[in-house]
Amino acid sequence: MHNSRKRCKQDDTLVGYAAIGITIFCLLLGLLIIASGSFIDCNFDKESNSLSISHYKWFGILGKSVFLYSLNEIVDIKVKNFYGEDGTAHQITLMLESGERVPLIGTYSSGFKEKQEIVKIIKNFLASN
């Protein structure tokens, strides 16, 4: 009697498609999370003596809001420190004559030295003739 064994070949095509699908889903989800954030554009203009701060949501698709300020209204610029669960975060904030505080960056982030450098550049710009 001859004992023959049949070999079963496993088809991994479905597993491969599932892995590709999950990868694409994760990439799209990541892009949606990034895009859901608000983007801020600050434009300091000596000629018109103005500062315009534009907030874009979803790359401008869901709207844009613009806030205008006179450069003369700005009395100080500071890096504010916040202490949270994840440590220290920093935010560049304009102080206006009215007492209003205007954040230049929508979310808090790390990088104190970089923000101090930005504050220095803005102060030098405002002080120049």
Order of alpha helices (4+ residues) and beta strands (2+ residues): alpha-beta-beta-beta-beta-beta-beta-alpha
